[in-house]
């Protein structure tokens, strides 16, 4: 049913692992490509079958890639502070769009990936056709920090490290500790990207689980209020931080409907 290809992309100084997914019988002519941006501990495989389900529902091709320091992409030699890291992530995404010759991509970002999608759309407002931001962060909340402290506890005392190492291999400790330490720095509580949101002019779908353990509905309202383009908000009952895994059928339906409406 699907045609898939795993390959490498040279994005500036970074070598990224990527995977393209399309329908075997061919996607819609001159189609927008859906670009999936994973969460702060994520990778291509951690999306599981969700990209395929959305390809099947929309008929559009997808591109999924491991950001630097994750999965099969090039390790990060150093982890810069948050503003510099975000600039580099936006530059990497811009290089991916350019290298793969993507016309008006639809950016689908989960958690930190949603934040990167919004920042890219603010920096290059003429490029994306739309943004789907699932459980994205635009400022620091105590709920987020509590969730990260709990993840750190599970990493040290339970099987979280073992589960992540299946996807990130030798990069696991560096990846996890960089994510944890950045969020828990005392000065990081001032991080806030709300001032960038008005530059986002494309349509935005905001998706959040009502029981998200890493953020409150204040994040949703900040994005809805902040961007300049048209928005739609979908709250998924009974779901935490990953509605695309916890209620796949509902989320595929909502995202596919939004994309069809473009």
Secondary structure as GFF3:
##gff-version 3
##sequence-region A 1 262
A	DSSP	beta_strand	2	11	.	.	.	ID=ss1
A	DSSP	beta_strand	14	23	.	.	.	ID=ss2
A	DSSP	beta_strand	34	37	.	.	.	ID=ss3
A	DSSP	three_ten_helix	45	47	.	.	.	ID=ss4
A	DSSP	alpha_helix	50	58	.	.	.	ID=ss5
A	DSSP	beta_strand	62	65	.	.	.	ID=ss6
A	DSSP	alpha_helix	82	99	.	.	.	ID=ss7
A	DSSP	beta_strand	106	110	.	.	.	ID=ss8
A	DSSP	alpha_helix	112	123	.	.	.	ID=ss9
A	DSSP	beta_strand	130	134	.	.	.	ID=ss10
A	DSSP	alpha_helix	142	157	.	.	.	ID=ss11
A	DSSP	alpha_helix	160	168	.	.	.	ID=ss12
A	DSSP	three_ten_helix	169	171	.	.	.	ID=ss13
A	DSSP	alpha_helix	172	184	.	.	.	ID=ss14
A	DSSP	three_ten_helix	186	190	.	.	.	ID=ss15
A	DSSP	alpha_helix	194	197	.	.	.	ID=ss16
A	DSSP	beta_strand	203	209	.	.	.	ID=ss17
A	DSSP	alpha_helix	217	226	.	.	.	ID=ss18
A	DSSP	beta_strand	231	236	.	.	.	ID=ss19
A	DSSP	alpha_helix	243	246	.	.	.	ID=ss20
A	DSSP	alpha_helix	248	260	.	.	.	ID=ss21
###
